[in-house]
Amino acid sequence: MKSTLSILLLVSSVFATSPHVSAGDPIVMNVWPGTPPGETKTLPAEADQTKPEDRLIAGRRIIKLGNVSTPQIAVYRPPAEQSNGTAVVICPGGGHHILAYDLEGTEVAEWLNKLGVTAIVLKYRVPARDPERRWRAAVQDAQRAMSLVRSRADEWKIDPEKIGILGFSAGGETAGLTAIFQEDRRYEAVDKVDQVSIRPNFALLIYAAGMVEKGTTQLHDYITINQDTPPMFFAHAFDDRVSAHNCLTLAGALKEAGVPAELHVYATGGHGYGLRVTDQPVTRWPEQAASWMKTMKLIP
């Protein structure tokens, strides 16, 4: 799995215009055919903003990708003989300031590929454009990515009824709202891709933020759960600075609506560990997630 920014940008520049890549290379595509909706400013160049003094995660640095103006998807496909037809769009976190692109993106794609799942890392716009709805640009990019991936289902040998979304922290907010909004597209359709469904078939929200009003246990007023909301998996640490109520309250609403869900709240573990294993039990969440996907008949 390629993890350095230089390789990442090289892959983007080489493959964004070519659908033919060798085995193991991601297919990289722009999410939008032109300027994304609502864009009015020119940002500095996209770059890794990680500083030498930044905290290490499980003893390693992470990529903090900033100033993203051109949203892209990077499609990582498992070996053909292992592919099971399920696909997952991955939304890295980063507080809507940056994207933890390797920690909560490419490393997650590697794990999903081992499960036979096609993994699509979404590079959505950061920093946030709308101070009132910080998730708006990210959700627009995620919704468009869902339509784009589903429109390529035949080409990429995936089941259009088994395309999910997974997100961490602010990416969990992005993934969660994309699932909750279902077919409520938050932008004007731009081409035939937008005639394809944007609804995820399932969602995995890992230490997700942004579900409840700050300082409360109440879901935001724009969050409505009904029987058609996709099934969800949650993992969160009780001592996370991002309140566990983001998953607890949402899981309760899913229960009331009769929507299948699985919830794991660990005593300790904090925030921002991705899939990197530490001595904290919370970092074993991928095992439970894989088991849930089997229960939901998403993987064998």
C-alpha distance (Angstrom), angle and dihedral (degrees) to the residues before:
residue distance angle dihedral
M1 . . .
K2 3.78 . .
S3 3.78 111.5 .
T4 3.80 111.0 163.7
L5 3.77 120.6 95.0
S6 3.79 93.2 -126.9
I7 3.79 92.0 57.3
L8 3.80 90.7 42.5
L9 3.78 92.9 54.5
L10 3.81 91.5 43.2
V11 3.79 90.2 53.9
S12 3.81 90.7 48.4
S13 3.78 94.3 50.7
V14 3.81 95.6 44.1
F15 3.77 100.5 42.6
A16 3.82 105.0 30.6
T17 3.79 89.6 85.9
S18 3.81 98.3 36.5
P19 3.81 126.1 67.4
H20 3.82 91.8 -167.4
V21 3.80 114.0 85.9
S22 3.77 132.8 156.3
A23 3.80 122.5 -105.5
G24 3.80 111.2 -72.6
D25 3.80 95.9 23.0
P26 3.80 117.5 111.1
I27 3.77 121.4 -118.1
V28 3.81 104.1 -123.8
M29 3.79 119.6 -160.2
N30 3.77 136.0 168.8
V31 3.80 110.8 -112.2
W32 3.81 94.1 -141.5
P33 3.82 128.4 44.2
G34 3.80 89.6 -136.2
T35 3.80 138.2 -10.9
P36 3.83 111.9 -10.1
P37 3.82 116.7 -113.5
G38 3.78 116.7 -77.4
E39 3.80 97.0 9.5
T40 3.80 111.6 148.3
K41 3.82 105.0 146.7
T42 3.78 134.2 68.1
L43 3.80 113.2 -131.8
P44 3.81 127.6 -157.2
A45 3.79 115.6 -91.7
E46 3.80 118.2 -63.5
A47 3.80 108.4 -99.0
D48 3.79 147.0 157.9
Q49 3.80 104.3 -95.5
T50 3.80 96.6 -170.7
K51 3.81 112.9 135.6
P52 3.83 125.1 -149.4
E53 3.80 90.5 -117.4
D54 3.82 95.0 51.8
R55 3.81 117.9 120.8
L56 3.78 115.9 -89.8
I57 3.80 119.5 -128.3
A58 3.81 112.4 -139.1
G59 3.80 87.2 -17.5
R60 3.79 95.9 -53.2
R61 3.79 136.7 97.7
I62 3.78 122.4 -116.6
I63 3.77 135.0 -143.7
K64 3.81 111.6 -108.5
L65 3.77 101.8 -166.7
G66 3.79 113.4 -161.6
N67 3.81 141.5 179.6
V68 3.80 94.9 34.0
S69 3.80 109.4 178.8
T70 3.81 99.9 153.4
P71 3.81 109.0 59.0
Q72 3.79 114.2 -149.0
I73 3.77 141.1 176.3
A74 3.80 122.4 -138.5
V75 3.81 110.1 -158.2
Y76 3.79 116.5 -152.3
R77 3.79 113.1 -170.1
P78 3.81 124.8 -162.9
P79 3.82 119.4 -130.1
A80 3.80 108.7 -69.5
E81 3.81 92.7 -117.2
Q82 3.83 90.6 55.3
S83 3.81 99.5 41.8
N84 3.81 114.1 114.0
G85 3.81 98.6 -174.5
T86 3.80 96.9 -106.6
A87 3.82 119.1 123.4
V88 3.80 133.4 -170.1
V89 3.81 129.5 -162.3
I90 3.83 108.2 -144.6
C91 3.82 121.5 -147.6
P92 3.83 112.5 -165.6
G93 3.79 118.0 -148.2
G94 3.77 130.6 -128.2
G95 3.79 108.4 142.4
H96 3.83 91.7 -87.8
H97 3.82 85.2 -72.6
I98 3.81 101.7 87.6
L99 3.81 137.8 -8.3
A100 3.81 121.1 -112.2
Y101 3.76 85.2 -141.6
D102 3.80 101.5 178.0
L103 3.82 100.9 28.0
E104 3.80 94.5 50.1
G105 3.81 99.8 18.4
T106 3.78 125.5 34.1
E107 3.82 94.2 23.8
V108 3.81 88.4 53.8
A109 3.80 90.1 49.6
E110 3.79 89.7 54.7
W111 3.82 90.9 53.0
L112 3.80 93.1 47.9
N113 3.80 91.7 48.8
K114 3.81 88.5 56.8
L115 3.82 86.9 57.3
G116 3.81 90.0 53.0
V117 3.81 91.8 -106.0
T118 3.81 124.0 137.3
A119 3.81 105.6 -124.2
I120 3.79 123.7 -153.2
V121 3.82 116.3 -168.3
L122 3.79 110.5 -153.8
K123 3.78 117.3 -148.4
Y124 3.80 98.8 -161.7
R125 3.79 128.1 -176.8
V126 3.80 119.1 -73.8
P127 2.95 143.4 -148.2
A128 3.80 98.5 43.2
R129 3.80 114.6 -97.2
D130 3.82 100.0 -159.4
P131 3.83 115.8 54.3
E132 3.82 91.3 -163.7
R133 3.81 95.5 48.8
R134 3.79 103.4 24.0
W135 3.79 90.1 176.1
R136 3.81 95.6 56.5
A137 3.83 101.3 96.1
A138 3.80 91.8 38.7
V139 3.80 92.5 51.7
Q140 3.80 91.6 46.4
D141 3.81 88.8 53.6
A142 3.81 91.9 45.8
Q143 3.80 93.2 48.8
R144 3.79 91.4 49.3
A145 3.83 89.4 47.1
M146 3.81 90.4 53.8
S147 3.80 91.0 53.5
L148 3.80 91.6 44.2
V149 3.80 93.9 51.2
R150 3.80 93.3 45.2
S151 3.81 90.2 49.3
R152 3.83 88.0 58.1
A153 3.81 95.4 45.6
D154 3.81 95.5 114.9
E155 3.79 93.2 44.6
W156 3.80 93.5 49.1
K157 3.83 95.0 40.1
I158 3.80 95.6 -119.7
D159 3.79 130.6 138.7
P160 3.84 109.2 -111.4
E161 3.82 88.3 -147.9
K162 3.82 93.0 55.5
I163 3.80 102.7 56.1
G164 3.78 112.8 124.4
I165 3.78 138.3 173.6
L166 3.80 130.3 -129.9
G167 3.78 128.0 -169.9
F168 3.79 143.5 174.0
S169 3.82 126.6 -144.7
A170 3.83 106.0 -42.7
G171 3.80 85.9 5.7
G172 3.81 86.1 54.6
E173 3.79 88.5 55.5
T174 3.81 88.4 49.4
A175 3.80 92.9 48.4
G176 3.79 93.7 42.7
L177 3.80 94.9 50.6
T178 3.80 91.3 45.2
A179 3.80 88.2 56.1
I180 3.80 94.8 41.7
F181 3.81 95.4 47.7
Q182 3.83 88.5 53.4
E183 3.84 106.5 176.3
D184 3.82 94.2 -3.6
R185 3.79 96.3 114.4
R186 3.81 110.8 -156.9
Y187 3.81 95.3 -152.1
E188 3.79 138.1 46.6
A189 3.80 113.6 -90.3
V190 3.80 111.9 -102.9
D191 3.82 105.5 -175.1
K192 3.81 145.1 -12.2
V193 3.81 91.9 -66.5
D194 3.79 86.9 70.1
Q195 3.79 89.7 61.7
V196 3.82 87.1 71.0
S197 3.81 120.8 88.8
I198 3.79 117.3 -89.9
R199 3.82 95.3 -165.3
P200 3.82 116.1 116.9
N201 3.81 113.4 -135.8
F202 3.81 90.9 -141.6
A203 3.80 140.0 -4.5
L204 3.79 137.8 -145.4
L205 3.81 114.3 -158.9
I206 3.80 115.9 -167.8
Y207 3.82 116.7 -168.5
A208 3.80 86.3 -26.5
A209 3.79 121.6 -167.4
G210 3.79 132.5 -160.2
M211 3.80 102.5 44.3
V212 3.81 98.4 108.9
E213 3.78 133.4 44.7
K214 3.80 110.2 -93.9
G215 3.80 111.9 -87.5
T216 3.82 93.5 7.7
T217 3.78 141.0 84.0
Q218 3.82 93.2 -128.3
L219 3.78 123.9 111.1
H220 3.80 115.5 -120.5
D221 3.80 113.3 -91.6
Y222 3.82 91.3 -114.5
I223 3.82 91.2 59.9
T224 3.80 113.3 92.1
I225 3.79 121.5 173.3
N226 3.80 121.8 -160.5
Q227 3.79 138.7 160.0
D228 3.80 90.9 -82.4
T229 3.81 94.6 57.9
P230 3.83 108.4 116.6
P231 3.84 120.6 -104.7
M232 3.80 114.0 -93.3
F233 3.80 141.9 -155.2
F234 3.82 120.5 -154.5
A235 3.81 134.4 -165.3
H236 3.80 123.2 178.4
A237 3.80 139.9 150.4
F238 3.80 117.3 -122.7
D239 3.81 91.0 -136.8
D240 3.82 93.7 49.5
R241 3.82 112.9 130.8
V242 3.82 84.7 -134.5
S243 3.79 101.0 74.2
A244 3.79 118.0 -105.4
H245 3.81 85.8 -139.1
N246 3.80 86.3 82.7
C247 3.78 87.8 73.6
L248 3.82 99.7 24.7
T249 3.81 95.0 55.9
L250 3.78 94.1 41.6
A251 3.79 91.8 48.3
G252 3.82 89.0 51.2
A253 3.80 90.5 52.9
L254 3.81 90.4 50.2
K255 3.81 89.6 51.5
E256 3.81 91.3 52.3
A257 3.81 90.1 50.3
G258 3.81 92.8 48.5
V259 3.82 94.1 -114.9
P260 3.84 116.7 147.9
A261 3.80 114.2 -112.8
E262 3.79 140.9 159.9
L263 3.80 121.8 -149.9
H264 3.81 128.9 -164.4
V265 3.80 118.6 -177.5
Y266 3.80 114.4 177.5
A267 3.81 124.1 -158.6
T268 3.79 95.2 -124.2
G269 3.77 140.6 4.2
G270 3.78 107.9 106.7
H271 3.77 121.0 -145.2
G272 3.78 141.9 -49.3
Y273 3.80 105.3 29.2
G274 3.79 98.6 130.0
L275 3.79 109.1 -173.3
R276 3.79 95.1 -35.7
V277 3.79 109.2 123.6
T278 3.80 119.4 -128.7
D279 3.80 132.2 163.3
Q280 3.82 88.4 -84.1
P281 3.83 115.0 101.0
V282 3.82 90.0 -138.6
T283 3.81 89.0 74.9
R284 3.79 89.0 66.8
W285 3.81 90.1 69.8
P286 3.84 93.2 111.6
E287 3.81 89.4 68.9
Q288 3.80 90.8 56.7
A289 3.79 91.0 43.4
A290 3.81 92.0 53.5
S291 3.81 90.0 48.1
W292 3.82 90.2 51.4
M293 3.79 91.3 49.8
K294 3.81 88.6 53.4
T295 3.81 90.8 49.2
M296 3.80 89.4 51.1
K297 3.83 88.9 49.7
L298 3.78 91.8 -119.2
I299 3.79 92.9 125.3
P300 3.84 130.3 20.5
